[in-house]
Amino acid sequence: MKTILYSKQALKFLEKITIAEAYRIVNKVEQYVKNPSEFKNQVKELKGSPFYRLRVGNYRVVFDENGTILNIIKIDNRGNVYKEL
């Protein structure tokens, strides 16, 4: 099982949104860790960067996979997430 590390920005964003939305995002990340092949249509590699993105409704989770660690870099709305990457 992989370890999930959330950045400061990601934790702050999860605190800002409703509990239901935050739960949905965290749940989707945990599901991805358990079975990545199930999410092949929702995970894509970002062009020009070493990161990947997971689609969760109108939110995007930008992450990096290093062996047994899934490092959540940024979580934001789909229009804002790619700025400042």
C-alpha positions in Angstrom: 0.0 0.0 0.0 1.2 3.5 -0.9 1.6 6.3 1.6 -0.4 9.5 0.7 1.3 12.8 1.5 -0.8 16.0 1.1 0.9 19.4 0.5 0.1 22.4 2.6 -1.9 23.9 -0.2 -3.9 20.7 -0.7 -4.8 20.5 3.0 -5.8 24.2 3.0 -8.1 23.7 -0.1 -9.8 20.6 1.5 -10.5 22.7 4.6 -12.1 25.5 2.4 -14.6 23.3 0.6 -17.6 21.5 2.0 -17.1 18.3 4.0 -18.9 16.2 1.4 -16.7 17.5 -1.4 -13.5 17.0 0.6 -14.6 13.5 1.5 -15.3 12.7 -2.1 -11.8 13.9 -3.2 -10.0 12.0 -0.4 -12.0 8.9 -1.1 -11.2 9.0 -4.8 -7.5 9.4 -4.0 -7.6 6.4 -1.7 -9.5 4.4 -4.3 -6.8 5.3 -6.9 -4.0 4.1 -4.5 -5.8 0.7 -4.0 -6.5 0.1 -7.7 -4.8 2.5 -10.2 -5.8 0.5 -13.3 -9.5 1.3 -12.5 -8.8 5.0 -13.0 -7.0 5.0 -16.3 -9.5 7.3 -18.0 -9.4 9.8 -15.1 -5.6 10.0 -14.6 -3.4 11.7 -17.2 0.2 12.8 -17.3 0.6 16.6 -17.5 2.6 17.8 -20.6 5.9 19.5 -19.8 5.9 18.4 -16.2 6.6 15.2 -14.2 3.2 15.3 -12.5 -0.1 13.5 -13.1 -3.7 14.7 -12.6 -6.7 12.9 -11.2 -10.1 14.2 -12.2 -12.8 14.4 -9.4 -15.8 16.2 -10.8 -14.9 19.8 -11.2 -11.8 19.4 -9.2 -8.3 18.3 -10.2 -5.8 16.6 -8.0 -2.2 17.1 -9.2 0.2 14.4 -7.8 3.5 12.7 -8.2 4.2 9.0 -7.7 7.6 8.0 -6.2 7.6 4.3 -5.5 5.5 3.7 -2.4 4.7 7.4 -1.9 1.8 9.3 -3.6 2.6 13.0 -3.1 -0.4 15.3 -3.6 1.0 18.5 -4.9 -2.1 20.6 -5.5 -5.9 20.4 -5.4 -8.1 23.1 -7.0 -10.9 23.8 -9.4 -10.4 22.7 -12.9 -9.8 26.2 -14.2 -7.2 27.2 -11.6 -5.2 24.1 -10.9 -2.8 24.4 -13.8 -1.7 27.9 -13.0 1.7 28.2 -11.2 2.7 24.6 -11.7 
